[in-house]
Amino acid sequence: MKTQVSYQQHTRHLLQKMIGPDKDFRPGQWEAIEAVAIRKQRALVVQRTGWGKSLVYFLATKLLREQGSGPALLISPLLSLMRNQIEMAGRSGIVYPFTLAQATGRNIGS
């Protein structure tokens, strides 16, 4: 059975494979991953855009899967948020030079 330190080292290794060998957790990231994947607790992560919430979700899911848990469903509001922002901008007279489908390279609902 892995200890907390070995889980953290393993997770840091996964993080570095994803975003670079010199990278480390931001304050609060490991604690959120540990709460969900190691302690099996619920966690609410509220952070600014760009903090790395998706990385927390991906790494926690990876650890859970390695422990034999079933599939995880990750729902990202980002595409929905982008669609809402484009629509709101259009209503205020701001024209985007591209559609959401063009930005993502695929057709995302209508």
Contacts in CASP RR format, 6 or more apart in sequence:
PFRMAT RR
TARGET T0000
AUTHOR 0000-0000-0000
METHOD contacts of the structure
MODEL  1
MKTQVSYQQHTRHLLQKMIGPDKDFRPGQWEAIEAVAIRKQRALVVQRTG
WGKSLVYFLATKLLREQGSGPALLISPLLSLMRNQIEMAGRSGIVYPFTL
AQATGRNIGS
2 10 0 8 1.000
4 34 0 8 1.000
4 38 0 8 1.000
7 34 0 8 1.000
7 37 0 8 1.000
7 38 0 8 1.000
7 63 0 8 1.000
8 30 0 8 1.000
8 34 0 8 1.000
10 63 0 8 1.000
11 30 0 8 1.000
11 33 0 8 1.000
11 59 0 8 1.000
11 63 0 8 1.000
12 24 0 8 1.000
12 25 0 8 1.000
12 30 0 8 1.000
14 59 0 8 1.000
14 62 0 8 1.000
15 23 0 8 1.000
15 24 0 8 1.000
15 25 0 8 1.000
15 55 0 8 1.000
15 59 0 8 1.000
16 22 0 8 1.000
16 23 0 8 1.000
18 55 0 8 1.000
18 58 0 8 1.000
18 59 0 8 1.000
19 55 0 8 1.000
26 51 0 8 1.000
26 52 0 8 1.000
29 52 0 8 1.000
29 55 0 8 1.000
29 56 0 8 1.000
32 43 0 8 1.000
32 45 0 8 1.000
32 56 0 8 1.000
32 60 0 8 1.000
33 56 0 8 1.000
33 59 0 8 1.000
33 60 0 8 1.000
33 63 0 8 1.000
35 41 0 8 1.000
35 42 0 8 1.000
35 43 0 8 1.000
36 42 0 8 1.000
36 43 0 8 1.000
36 60 0 8 1.000
36 64 0 8 1.000
37 59 0 8 1.000
37 60 0 8 1.000
37 61 0 8 1.000
37 63 0 8 1.000
37 64 0 8 1.000
37 67 0 8 1.000
38 63 0 8 1.000
45 53 0 8 1.000
45 56 0 8 1.000
47 53 0 8 1.000
54 76 0 8 1.000
57 74 0 8 1.000
58 74 0 8 1.000
61 72 0 8 1.000
61 74 0 8 1.000
64 70 0 8 1.000
64 72 0 8 1.000
65 71 0 8 1.000
65 72 0 8 1.000
79 100 0 8 1.000
79 104 0 8 1.000
79 108 0 8 1.000
82 100 0 8 1.000
82 103 0 8 1.000
83 100 0 8 1.000
83 108 0 8 1.000
86 96 0 8 1.000
86 99 0 8 1.000
86 100 0 8 1.000
89 95 0 8 1.000
89 96 0 8 1.000
90 96 0 8 1.000
100 108 0 8 1.000
101 107 0 8 1.000
101 108 0 8 1.000
END
